Amino acid sequence: MSSLLRLRYLILSTTVGGSYVVHKKYKEFPDISWMKEYIPEQNIDILTKHLSDLLNSVSLSNSTNLQDRIRQLHERFTDYLLITASSRLLFAGPSFALDDYKQKPSNLFTLAKAYQNTSTTNDEREKLSKAAQYQAHGNQEKVQQEMMTIQIKYQREIDRLEKELQSLKKQLLLKQDRNTSGKKQRKIKRSLIDMYSEVLDELNEYDTNYNVQDHLPRVIVIGDQSSGKTSVLEMITQARIFPRGAGEMMTRSPVKVTLSEGPYHIAVFKDNAKEYDLTKEADLAALRKEIELRMRASVKEGQTISNEVISLSVKGPGLQRMVLVDLPGIISTETLGMASDTKNSITRLANSYMSNPNAIILCIQDGSVDAERSNVTELVSKMDPYGKRTIFVLTKVDLAEANLHDTDRIKKILDGKLFPMKALGYFAVVTGKGSADDPIESIQKYEEEFFRKSKLFRDGVFKATQTTTRNLSFAVSDCFWKMVKESVEQQSDTFKATRFNLETEWKNSFPKTREQDRDELFEKARGEILDEVVTLSQIPSRQWEENLSKHLWSTMSDFIFNDVFSTAAQAGSIGAFNTTVDVKLQQWTEKELPRQCIHIGHLVLLDEFQGLIERDQKSRSYDPITNDLKMQVVQACRSRHVWDAKALDSLRVIQTQALQDRNVPDKQQWESATKFMENSLRKELEREEAELISNTNQNSWKKYIGLQRSTIEEKYRQQCAKELDRVLMSRKQLDQTMKHNLTLRSTLDQDELTTVKKNLQSQKIDVSNDFINDTWQRVYKIYFLKQNLTTCMDCRRFFYYYQKGFSDQGLDCHEVVFFWRLKRMIEITSNAIRQQISNIETRRLEREVKEILDDFSGDEKLKANLLKGKRVDLAEELKRVRQVQEKLEEFIGALNTEK
């Protein structure tokens, strides 16, 4: 034994690299002479063989099974002690003697000898029998106590060895990390449990009608609320990582915890690289807070619990490799503040996880309350009636022992004879001392001390293999990996068949289309959209300016005709006309014009962007499945893009200068101004005549074919327009005879209004004054536009007289100058906005488009709404199936390698 343990230190020291500390430990080899008092010499060889097997497993390349080997050694030694002691008690009977423990013969032999050599009465015989039984019972208790002392002493030795091994393994892992840190080309090896957890994450996201996502093992932790479920999990994870509340429901959604061994005790969320150091209380508090926030965020409004899974990985020295899923506690009554269906929702959630035929159910029962108050055992027994995958855990047994008078009740629970449910194994644990702030190490010592001194343990109610969370972790891990090995191959075959069916469906449905899932289609659309943004910078300057000029005049024409030109035309002289125009234009420039022009530039830029995308839709290679996404990006740009505000001041300056200049420089500019004026007047005239006709003759084509008759209002408006034409003719005659300018007056006199109304009444048409004034505005504007159109035609060749500064022909042509000022302002503004677009706005738009696309790429729900259809759904399912199958095959390969 001594030589084997020395050999152990030599091998371990060689593994780490011959460190000085390990050699020193070898020289200071621990005293194990105490074992020889309890182990017969002939049985030393058995333990020697087990230790030899353990040592052979220690190597640099494979150190993952060290804990399992140590635990097997522990179990074999414990079984040996139990078998040896039990056989002695069984066969020795009342003459039991502890020869192997070098005890002196007891008085029981003297009594037996006297009984054989002398005859006694029945009473004496009965007394002797009772004395012998009492003596035997006392010896039996003494042996049991010594067995407990031996087992605890042995357990401490095992714990010490495991701590040393964990320290050495930590050094080994750190050494491997240092060796691979500088070798980027070398792929970091993932642990088996991490690979399995990734498979479960993929299955959790995979949604299909086959319902195969629940057929791989997980350890489902289920229990009544406040039954100690969270405490059991924390004892297994060796850290207080879960939110706590005094009687309040804290677990509001499933929490998947992947346990694995590592050099440091840390926790990491699946979707966040931040590491929480579980040895620091500040990090533990932050982790609990983050879990609580994620739970509350996952719960929809009006609900109490959520089905959304929170994935968490916990690594640390000595942790058993497994995947645990913590579920909300089963409740009996819904309290105030809970949704009305909370109880049923929790039950449905628990049943959905337990219905997985390969799920391991860790059923938690509070040992300090009456068994009849349990809700969880009935649920579990319905889902697993034969107990083939259930492990029963009785918590708070320290309170149960203190409060329970009938110890036989606990024995029945642990023997599986009290509840209707059945289980693979039954465990009793102590997970706290009464304070939620007690450290895990303190609770472990308290648990060990309790079972060492427990009366129920001495009475045989608690068996050594049924106690402590440590043994529970070993048992759950063993069961977990056993079921994983049994089910993973079948799961992989299922996905192979599913993949084949989906690929066949794709070939039949879309034989000429390359398979692209939603992410690939999104990336394809991203590239096409960014290409169109680049195309904006390639649009010729002339095209930009023509487009901008057209939109600028279209926007400002109503204001120019109605508020400026028409008002100034009513002035009595040319000077008054120019003064009115200058004042109106100056006020307009200072307050509204620059901002309107910037808004127009924004619209033109985005209209061009949308036009490029719509033009691309007409090409033969265009994929219509991305159309909704592209249009959504355009709309997002319209609401997000903001023009650089610095352009306002510079634009205001150049517009003011352009509008103040009344000197037309050459004949070409003059002819250009008359052409601009003529086109503007004709378009405005056409629009006004069309609106008047539409008001007086709506749906004329229907009337023409006899489907609709003119309404009374239309007849009234037609007659009113005729009467107003007579008013204009009367004004014109007065202007010619009296040399006044009454025709251009935009309002009706009271006399004129009265005359028109009487003439209409004589025709039996009774209309209001507002009706007459509204019709007058349109009739007058049409007359005004026609008159200025005539003036424009007359002034076309008047540049020579304008340049000389006299008007022998009776024309001044100040209207042409007015339109030249407007045209020049529009041209300068268009040029300035075009430069702003080319130099600044297109680049800003490109950045904004990239930001929008980045936002869209992270919104899976939005992408699903914008990229949809059978083709996308089928490609998405194929992608998921391939991902799951690949990870399953990768895991199976690693699992077979570890075997």
ZAMARGU-4260 file (C-alpha; in steps of 0.2 Angstrom, whole numbers, plus 5000, padded with zeros to 4 digits):
<rodrens>
0) 5000/5000/5000 | 5014/5012/5005 | 5024/5008/4990 | 5009/5011/4978 | 5005/5028/4986
5) 5023/5033/4984 | 5022/5027/4966 | 5006/5038/4964 | 5016/5054/4969 | 5030/5049/4957
10) 5018/5047/4942 | 5009/5064/4946 | 5025/5073/4949 | 5031/5066/4932 | 5015/5072/4924
15) 5016/5090/4929 | 5035/5091/4925 | 5044/5085/4941 | 5040/5100/4952 | 5049/5103/4968
20) 5033/5103/4978 | 5027/5086/4972 | 5045/5079/4976 | 5044/5086/4993 | 5027/5078/4996
25) 5034/5062/4991 | 5048/5063/5004 | 5035/5069/5017 | 5024/5054/5013 | 5008/5053/5024
30) 5007/5040/5038 | 4994/5027/5032 | 4997/5014/5046 | 4980/5017/5053 | 4973/5007/5038
35) 4982/4991/5043 | 4971/4991/5059 | 4955/4989/5049 | 4961/4980/5033 | 4967/4962/5035
40) 4983/4959/5026 | 4976/4946/5014 | 4964/4959/5007 | 4977/4972/5004 | 4980/4965/4987
45) 4963/4970/4982 | 4964/4988/4986 | 4982/4988/4979 | 4975/4983/4962 | 4962/4997/4962
50) 4975/5010/4966 | 4986/5003/4953 | 4972/5005/4940 | 4969/5023/4947 | 4988/5027/4944
55) 4988/5020/4927 | 4974/5032/4922 | 4984/5047/4926 | 4992/5054/4911 | 4995/5071/4902
60) 4984/5066/4888 | 4969/5059/4898 | 4965/5066/4915 | 4946/5068/4914 | 4943/5051/4922
65) 4953/5054/4938 | 4938/5058/4949 | 4928/5044/4942 | 4943/5032/4947 | 4945/5039/4964
70) 4926/5038/4967 | 4926/5019/4961 | 4940/5016/4973 | 4930/5024/4987 | 4914/5014/4983
75) 4924/4998/4983 | 4932/5001/4999 | 4916/5006/5007 | 4907/4990/5000 | 4922/4980/5007
80) 4920/4987/5025 | 4901/4985/5025 | 4902/4967/5018 | 4916/4962/5030 | 4907/4970/5045
85) 4890/4963/5041 | 4897/4945/5038 | 4905/4946/5055 | 4889/4952/5064 | 4879/4939/5055
90) 4889/4923/5058 | 4896/4927/5075 | 4879/4929/5083 | 4879/4932/5102 | 4897/4926/5103
95) 4903/4940/5092 | 4921/4945/5095 | 4932/4958/5086 | 4948/4948/5084 | 4954/4959/5069
100) 4953/4974/5080 | 4964/4966/5093 | 4950/4967/5107 | 4951/4956/5122 | 4938/4942/5124
105) 4922/4948/5131 | 4913/4941/5147 | 4901/4934/5134 | 4912/4918/5132 | 4912/4915/5151
110) 4893/4915/5152 | 4892/4904/5137 | 4904/4891/5145 | 4895/4891/5161 | 4879/4889/5151
115) 4886/4873/5143 | 4893/4865/5159 | 4880/4868/5172 | 4861/4865/5172 | 4851/4881/5175
120) 4833/4885/5177 | 4822/4893/5164 | 4823/4910/5173 | 4842/4910/5174 | 4842/4904/5155
125) 4831/4919/5150 | 4842/4931/5160 | 4857/4924/5152 | 4849/4926/5135 | 4844/4944/5138
130) 4861/4948/5145 | 4869/4940/5129 | 4858/4950/5118 | 4861/4966/5127 | 4880/4963/5126
135) 4878/4959/5107 | 4868/4974/5104 | 4881/4985/5113 | 4895/4977/5103 | 4885/4979/5087
140) 4883/4998/5090 | 4901/5000/5095 | 4906/4991/5079 | 4894/5002/5069 | 4902/5018/5077
145) 4919/5012/5073 | 4914/5008/5055 | 4908/5026/5054 | 4924/5033/5061 | 4934/5022/5049
150) 4923/5028/5034 | 4924/5046/5039 | 4943/5044/5041 | 4945/5036/5024 | 4934/5049/5016
155) 4945/5062/5022 | 4960/5054/5015 | 4951/5052/4998 | 4946/5071/4999 | 4964/5076/5003
160) 4970/5065/4988 | 4956/5073/4977 | 4961/5090/4982 | 4979/5087/4977 | 4974/5079/4961
165) 4963/5094/4957 | 4977/5106/4961 | 4989/5096/4949 | 4975/5095/4936 | 4973/5114/4937
170) 4992/5116/4934 | 4990/5104/4920 | 4976/5114/4912 | 4985/5131/4915 | 5001/5124/4907
175) 4991/5118/4892 | 4983/5135/4890 | 5000/5143/4891 | 5007/5131/4878 | 4993/5134/4866
180) 4991/5153/4869 | 5004/5157/4856 | 4999/5144/4843 | 4984/5152/4834 | 4984/5138/4822
185) 4980/5125/4835 | 4962/5122/4838 | 4957/5123/4856 | 4950/5106/4862 | 4932/5108/4869
190) 4926/5097/4883 | 4913/5084/4880 | 4900/5092/4891 | 4902/5108/4882 | 4900/5100/4865
195) 4884/5091/4872 | 4877/5108/4879 | 4879/5115/4861 | 4869/5101/4854 | 4855/5105/4867
200) 4856/5123/4863 | 4854/5119/4844 | 4839/5108/4848 | 4831/5121/4859 | 4831/5133/4844
205) 4826/5120/4832 | 4807/5120/4830 | 4798/5108/4819 | 4783/5097/4819 | 4793/5081/4822
210) 4796/5086/4840 | 4813/5078/4841 | 4821/5092/4851 | 4817/5084/4868 | 4824/5067/4865
215) 4841/5070/4872 | 4844/5068/4891 | 4844/5083/4902 | 4843/5082/4921 | 4826/5090/4925
220) 4826/5098/4943 | 4808/5098/4949 | 4800/5101/4966 | 4787/5110/4976 | 4790/5129/4979
225) 4802/5131/4994 | 4806/5113/4994 | 4825/5116/4994 | 4826/5114/4975 | 4838/5129/4972
230) 4849/5124/4987 | 4852/5106/4980 | 4857/5114/4963 | 4869/5126/4972 | 4877/5112/4982
235) 4880/5103/4965 | 4887/5118/4957 | 4897/5123/4972 | 4891/5141/4972 | 4876/5152/4976
240) 4871/5157/4959 | 4852/5157/4959 | 4841/5172/4965 | 4833/5169/4981 | 4817/5175/4990
245) 4808/5172/5006 | 4794/5162/5001 | 4792/5171/4984 | 4793/5163/4967 | 4810/5167/4960
250) 4812/5154/4946 | 4801/5161/4932 | 4809/5153/4917 | 4819/5137/4914 | 4838/5139/4918
255) 4850/5127/4909 | 4866/5125/4918 | 4880/5115/4910 | 4892/5109/4923 | 4910/5104/4918
260) 4927/5104/4926 | 4940/5118/4925 | 4954/5126/4934 | 4944/5141/4940 | 4927/5142/4947
265) 4918/5153/4934 | 4901/5155/4926 | 4897/5161/4908 | 4881/5165/4899 | 4878/5157/4882
270) 4876/5174/4874 | 4889/5184/4883 | 4907/5181/4885 | 4908/5190/4902 | 4915/5178/4916
275) 4909/5178/4934 | 4921/5173/4947 | 4911/5162/4958 | 4924/5164/4972 | 4920/5182/4974
280) 4904/5188/4982 | 4903/5203/4971 | 4903/5193/4956 | 4890/5180/4963 | 4878/5195/4968
285) 4880/5202/4950 | 4877/5184/4943 | 4861/5182/4953 | 4855/5199/4948 | 4858/5196/4930
290) 4848/5179/4930 | 4834/5188/4939 | 4834/5202/4926 | 4834/5189/4912 | 4820/5180/4920
295) 4809/5195/4922 | 4813/5201/4904 | 4808/5185/4897 | 4790/5185/4905 | 4777/5193/4894
300) 4765/5206/4900 | 4751/5198/4910 | 4761/5182/4913 | 4770/5175/4928 | 4782/5162/4920
305) 4791/5160/4903 | 4796/5146/4892 | 4812/5155/4886 | 4827/5146/4892 | 4842/5155/4900
310) 4858/5145/4896 | 4872/5146/4909 | 4889/5136/4909 | 4898/5133/4926 | 4916/5127/4927
315) 4926/5123/4942 | 4937/5110/4951 | 4929/5094/4955 | 4912/5098/4947 | 4903/5083/4939
320) 4899/5084/4921 | 4881/5086/4917 | 4867/5097/4910 | 4854/5103/4923 | 4838/5112/4919
325) 4830/5121/4934 | 4811/5123/4932 | 4799/5135/4942 | 4793/5127/4958 | 4776/5118/4958
330) 4763/5128/4968 | 4746/5124/4976 | 4738/5141/4976 | 4740/5156/4965 | 4743/5172/4976
335) 4739/5190/4972 | 4750/5197/4958 | 4751/5180/4949 | 4742/5177/4932 | 4726/5167/4934
340) 4734/5152/4924 | 4751/5152/4933 | 4748/5135/4942 | 4743/5127/4926 | 4757/5135/4916
345) 4770/5128/4928 | 4762/5111/4927 | 4762/5111/4908 | 4780/5117/4907 | 4786/5104/4919
350) 4776/5090/4910 | 4783/5096/4893 | 4801/5093/4900 | 4797/5077/4909 | 4788/5070/4894
355) 4805/5068/4885 | 4808/5049/4887 | 4826/5052/4890 | 4825/5066/4903 | 4832/5062/4920
360) 4820/5068/4933 | 4828/5075/4949 | 4812/5075/4961 | 4815/5086/4976 | 4804/5083/4992
365) 4805/5094/5007 | 4808/5082/5022 | 4803/5094/5035 | 4784/5094/5030 | 4771/5081/5029
370) 4773/5070/5014 | 4755/5071/5010 | 4757/5090/5006 | 4768/5086/4991 | 4762/5090/4974
375) 4777/5085/4964 | 4777/5066/4967 | 4761/5064/4959 | 4766/5073/4943 | 4782/5063/4942
380) 4774/5047/4945 | 4762/5050/4930 | 4776/5054/4919 | 4788/5040/4925 | 4777/5027/4933
385) 4790/5014/4933 | 4804/5025/4940 | 4816/5021/4926 | 4823/5039/4925 | 4818/5047/4942
390) 4830/5051/4956 | 4821/5055/4972 | 4830/5068/4984 | 4824/5071/5002 | 4830/5088/5008
395) 4831/5096/5025 | 4833/5080/5034 | 4841/5088/5049 | 4825/5097/5052 | 4815/5081/5049
400) 4826/5071/5062 | 4823/5085/5075 | 4804/5086/5072 | 4800/5068/5068 | 4795/5056/5081
405) 4792/5041/5070 | 4809/5037/5061 | 4800/5023/5052 | 4792/5036/5041 | 4808/5042/5034
410) 4814/5025/5031 | 4799/5021/5021 | 4802/5037/5010 | 4820/5032/5007 | 4815/5014/5003
415) 4802/5020/4991 | 4787/5013/5001 | 4778/5029/5006 | 4775/5038/4990 | 4766/5030/4975
420) 4780/5035/4963 | 4796/5024/4960 | 4814/5029/4957 | 4831/5023/4952 | 4838/5029/4969
425) 4833/5038/4985 | 4845/5051/4993 | 4844/5061/5009 | 4853/5078/5009 | 4856/5093/5020
430) 4858/5109/5010 | 4858/5123/5023 | 4860/5128/5041 | 4846/5141/5041 | 4854/5156/5033
435) 4854/5159/5014 | 4871/5168/5016 | 4881/5153/5023 | 4895/5148/5011 | 4894/5131/5002
440) 4910/5124/5011 | 4902/5128/5028 | 4886/5118/5023 | 4896/5104/5016 | 4905/5102/5033
445) 4888/5104/5042 | 4881/5090/5031 | 4895/5078/5034 | 4895/5081/5053 | 4876/5079/5054
450) 4876/5062/5045 | 4891/5057/5056 | 4881/5060/5072 | 4864/5056/5066 | 4854/5044/5076
455) 4845/5039/5060 | 4861/5035/5052 | 4866/5024/5067 | 4849/5015/5067 | 4852/5011/5048
460) 4838/5023/5042 | 4851/5032/5032 | 4863/5022/5022 | 4880/5029/5018 | 4877/5028/4999
465) 4861/5037/5001 | 4867/5053/5010 | 4876/5069/5005 | 4874/5080/4990 | 4892/5074/4985
470) 4885/5056/4982 | 4870/5063/4974 | 4881/5072/4961 | 4890/5056/4957 | 4874/5046/4955
475) 4866/5059/4944 | 4881/5061/4933 | 4882/5042/4931 | 4864/5041/4926 | 4865/5056/4915
480) 4880/5049/4905 | 4873/5032/4904 | 4857/5039/4896 | 4867/5050/4884 | 4877/5035/4878
485) 4861/5025/4875 | 4851/5039/4866 | 4863/5050/4856 | 4866/5037/4842 | 4847/5035/4839
490) 4845/5054/4839 | 4858/5056/4826 | 4850/5043/4815 | 4833/5053/4816 | 4841/5069/4810
495) 4850/5060/4796 | 4833/5054/4790 | 4825/5071/4792 | 4839/5079/4782 | 4837/5067/4768
500) 4818/5071/4767 | 4821/5089/4767 | 4834/5089/4754 | 4823/5078/4743 | 4809/5091/4745
505) 4820/5105/4740 | 4826/5097/4724 | 4808/5094/4719 | 4801/5111/4724 | 4816/5122/4719
510) 4827/5112/4706 | 4835/5128/4698 | 4837/5138/4714 | 4852/5138/4725 | 4848/5134/4743
515) 4849/5150/4754 | 4843/5152/4772 | 4837/5168/4779 | 4854/5174/4785 | 4862/5171/4768
520) 4847/5180/4759 | 4849/5194/4771 | 4868/5195/4767 | 4864/5195/4749 | 4852/5209/4750
525) 4864/5219/4761 | 4877/5218/4747 | 4864/5223/4734 | 4858/5238/4744 | 4875/5244/4748
530) 4879/5243/4729 | 4865/5254/4726 | 4871/5267/4738 | 4888/5267/4729 | 4878/5270/4713
535) 4871/5286/4720 | 4888/5294/4719 | 4889/5289/4701 | 4874/5299/4695 | 4879/5314/4684
540) 4878/5331/4691 | 4867/5337/4678 | 4854/5324/4682 | 4855/5329/4701 | 4852/5347/4697
545) 4838/5345/4685 | 4829/5333/4697 | 4832/5345/4711 | 4826/5360/4701 | 4810/5351/4696
550) 4806/5347/4714 | 4810/5364/4721 | 4799/5373/4709 | 4785/5360/4711 | 4786/5364/4730
555) 4787/5383/4730 | 4775/5387/4715 | 4759/5388/4725 | 4767/5401/4736 | 4775/5411/4722
560) 4759/5412/4712 | 4747/5415/4726 | 4756/5425/4739 | 4770/5434/4729 | 4766/5436/4711
565) 4747/5438/4712 | 4749/5450/4727 | 4762/5461/4718 | 4753/5461/4702 | 4739/5471/4710
570) 4751/5485/4714 | 4748/5501/4705 | 4765/5503/4698 | 4781/5494/4693 | 4790/5501/4708
575) 4776/5495/4720 | 4777/5478/4711 | 4796/5476/4714 | 4794/5482/4732 | 4781/5470/4736
580) 4791/5456/4728 | 4807/5461/4737 | 4798/5461/4754 | 4789/5445/4751 | 4805/5436/4745
585) 4816/5442/4759 | 4804/5436/4772 | 4802/5420/4764 | 4821/5417/4762 | 4824/5422/4780
590) 4811/5410/4788 | 4806/5395/4777 | 4815/5394/4760 | 4832/5386/4766 | 4823/5373/4777
595) 4811/5369/4763 | 4826/5367/4751 | 4835/5355/4763 | 4819/5345/4765 | 4818/5344/4746
600) 4836/5338/4745 | 4833/5325/4758 | 4817/5318/4748 | 4826/5319/4731 | 4841/5309/4738
605) 4830/5295/4745 | 4819/5295/4730 | 4834/5292/4719 | 4840/5278/4731 | 4823/5270/4731
610) 4822/5272/4712 | 4838/5263/4710 | 4832/5248/4720 | 4815/5248/4710 | 4824/5249/4694
615) 4835/5234/4699 | 4818/5224/4702 | 4815/5225/4683 | 4831/5215/4679 | 4830/5197/4675
620) 4842/5191/4689 | 4832/5200/4702 | 4826/5190/4717 | 4809/5196/4723 | 4810/5187/4740
625) 4821/5201/4746 | 4810/5216/4740 | 4801/5218/4757 | 4818/5219/4766 | 4825/5232/4754
630) 4809/5243/4755 | 4810/5242/4774 | 4828/5249/4773 | 4822/5263/4762 | 4808/5268/4774
635) 4820/5267/4789 | 4832/5278/4780 | 4818/5291/4777 | 4815/5292/4795 | 4833/5291/4801
640) 4843/5302/4789 | 4845/5320/4795 | 4852/5333/4783 | 4868/5342/4790 | 4861/5358/4798
645) 4877/5368/4794 | 4870/5369/4776 | 4856/5381/4782 | 4866/5396/4784 | 4876/5395/4768
650) 4861/5391/4758 | 4852/5406/4765 | 4866/5418/4760 | 4867/5412/4742 | 4848/5412/4740
655) 4846/5430/4747 | 4860/5436/4735 | 4852/5427/4720 | 4834/5435/4723 | 4841/5452/4726
660) 4849/5453/4709 | 4837/5461/4695 | 4850/5463/4682 | 4848/5450/4668 | 4865/5449/4660
665) 4862/5444/4642 | 4850/5439/4629 | 4852/5420/4632 | 4847/5423/4650 | 4832/5433/4645
670) 4826/5420/4633 | 4829/5407/4646 | 4819/5417/4659 | 4804/5420/4647 | 4804/5401/4643
675) 4804/5397/4661 | 4790/5409/4664 | 4780/5403/4650 | 4781/5385/4655 | 4777/5389/4673
680) 4762/5399/4668 | 4755/5386/4656 | 4757/5372/4669 | 4748/5382/4682 | 4735/5387/4670
685) 4732/5369/4665 | 4731/5364/4683 | 4718/5378/4688 | 4707/5374/4673 | 4707/5356/4677
690) 4702/5359/4695 | 4688/5371/4689 | 4682/5358/4677 | 4683/5344/4689 | 4673/5354/4701
695) 4660/5359/4688 | 4660/5343/4678 | 4665/5328/4689 | 4665/5311/4681 | 4661/5318/4664
700) 4665/5302/4655 | 4651/5294/4665 | 4639/5308/4660 | 4644/5306/4642 | 4638/5288/4641
705) 4623/5292/4651 | 4628/5283/4667 | 4628/5299/4678 | 4619/5315/4678 | 4626/5332/4683
710) 4622/5337/4701 | 4613/5353/4705 | 4629/5360/4713 | 4638/5357/4696 | 4625/5367/4687
715) 4625/5381/4700 | 4644/5382/4698 | 4644/5383/4679 | 4631/5397/4679 | 4641/5406/4693
720) 4657/5405/4683 | 4648/5412/4667 | 4642/5427/4678 | 4659/5430/4685 | 4666/5430/4667
725) 4654/5445/4664 | 4661/5454/4679 | 4679/5452/4672 | 4673/5459/4655 | 4665/5473/4663
730) 4681/5477/4672 | 4691/5476/4656 | 4680/5488/4648 | 4681/5501/4662 | 4700/5499/4662
735) 4700/5503/4643 | 4689/5518/4645 | 4694/5526/4661 | 4713/5520/4661 | 4711/5511/4677
740) 4718/5494/4682 | 4703/5486/4690 | 4704/5469/4681 | 4719/5463/4691 | 4710/5467/4708
745) 4708/5449/4716 | 4693/5452/4726 | 4674/5456/4722 | 4666/5472/4727 | 4650/5471/4736
750) 4641/5478/4721 | 4649/5465/4710 | 4644/5451/4722 | 4626/5458/4724 | 4625/5459/4705
755) 4631/5441/4702 | 4619/5434/4716 | 4604/5443/4708 | 4608/5437/4691 | 4609/5419/4698
760) 4592/5421/4708 | 4584/5427/4692 | 4589/5410/4685 | 4582/5402/4700 | 4599/5398/4707
765) 4601/5403/4725 | 4619/5401/4732 | 4629/5408/4746 | 4642/5422/4745 | 4655/5410/4750
770) 4650/5399/4735 | 4652/5414/4724 | 4669/5420/4731 | 4676/5402/4730 | 4671/5401/4711
775) 4678/5419/4709 | 4695/5414/4715 | 4697/5401/4702 | 4690/5411/4688 | 4701/5426/4692
780) 4717/5416/4693 | 4714/5408/4676 | 4711/5426/4669 | 4727/5432/4678 | 4737/5418/4671
785) 4731/5420/4653 | 4735/5439/4654 | 4753/5436/4660 | 4755/5422/4647 | 4751/5435/4634
790) 4763/5447/4642 | 4777/5434/4642 | 4775/5431/4624 | 4776/5449/4620 | 4792/5451/4631
795) 4801/5437/4623 | 4811/5448/4611 | 4811/5463/4622 | 4829/5461/4629 | 4836/5475/4619
800) 4823/5488/4626 | 4826/5481/4643 | 4845/5483/4642 | 4843/5501/4636 | 4831/5505/4651
805) 4816/5512/4641 | 4799/5505/4636 | 4794/5513/4619 | 4784/5498/4616 | 4773/5501/4631
810) 4780/5486/4640 | 4792/5485/4655 | 4793/5466/4657 | 4796/5467/4675 | 4787/5450/4676
815) 4801/5442/4666 | 4814/5449/4678 | 4804/5442/4692 | 4804/5424/4685 | 4823/5426/4680
820) 4827/5430/4699 | 4817/5414/4704 | 4825/5404/4690 | 4843/5409/4695 | 4839/5406/4714
825) 4833/5388/4710 | 4848/5385/4699 | 4860/5391/4713 | 4851/5381/4726 | 4851/5365/4716
830) 4869/5366/4713 | 4873/5369/4731 | 4862/5355/4737 | 4869/5343/4723 | 4887/5347/4730
835) 4880/5343/4748 | 4874/5327/4742 | 4889/5322/4733 | 4902/5327/4746 | 4893/5323/4762
840) 4875/5316/4762 | 4879/5300/4751 | 4893/5295/4763 | 4882/5298/4778 | 4868/5289/4770
845) 4879/5274/4767 | 4884/5274/4786 | 4866/5275/4791 | 4861/5261/4779 | 4875/5250/4787
850) 4868/5254/4804 | 4851/5250/4799 | 4856/5233/4791 | 4866/5229/4807 | 4850/5233/4817
855) 4840/5222/4806 | 4853/5208/4806 | 4851/5206/4825 | 4832/5206/4825 | 4827/5188/4821
860) 4808/5192/4822 | 4809/5207/4809 | 4820/5196/4797 | 4807/5182/4798 | 4793/5195/4794
865) 4803/5203/4779 | 4811/5187/4772 | 4797/5174/4771 | 4789/5160/4760 | 4790/5142/4758
870) 4807/5143/4750 | 4814/5152/4765 | 4806/5141/4778 | 4812/5125/4769 | 4830/5132/4768
875) 4829/5137/4787 | 4824/5120/4792 | 4837/5112/4782 | 4850/5123/4790 | 4845/5119/4807
880) 4844/5100/4804 | 4862/5101/4796 | 4868/5111/4811 | 4861/5099/4824 | 4867/5083/4814
885) 4884/5090/4813 | 4886/5094/4831 | 4878/5077/4835 | 4891/5068/4825 | 4905/5079/4832
890) 4899/5074/4849 | 4897/5056/4846 | 4915/5056/4839 | 4922/5064/4854 | 4911/5052/4865
895) 4918/5037/4857 | 4936/5043/4858 | 4934/5046/4877 | 4927/5028/4879
</rodrens>
